[in-house]
């Protein structure tokens, strides 16, 4: 679980760097966001069976990943993302998830 949070933090940090409309104020916001994203992903997968990886379930997974990113904005202080930033961020995370070993979302 700790490794998954670390991988998620790295991937989300890289995505925030490359995505317009997506910023994270500090390392604590990044780590808290990684935990929240992991929890939201787990809950959605547990209750709906939808894999929230951006390319895990096609368009459904992509949309769920963007929604998870956007909802995280309301939970984590210092995690700022627009609707377009969430959509582009989900795409960037999907690409990074294919490159970096481990499951990011």
Secondary structure, 3 states (H helix, E strand, C coil): CHHHHHHHHHHHHHHHHHCCCEEECCHHHHHHHHHHHHHHHHHHHHHHCCCCCCCCCHHHHHHHHHHHHHHHHHHCCCEEECHHHHHHHHHHHHHHHHHCCCCCC
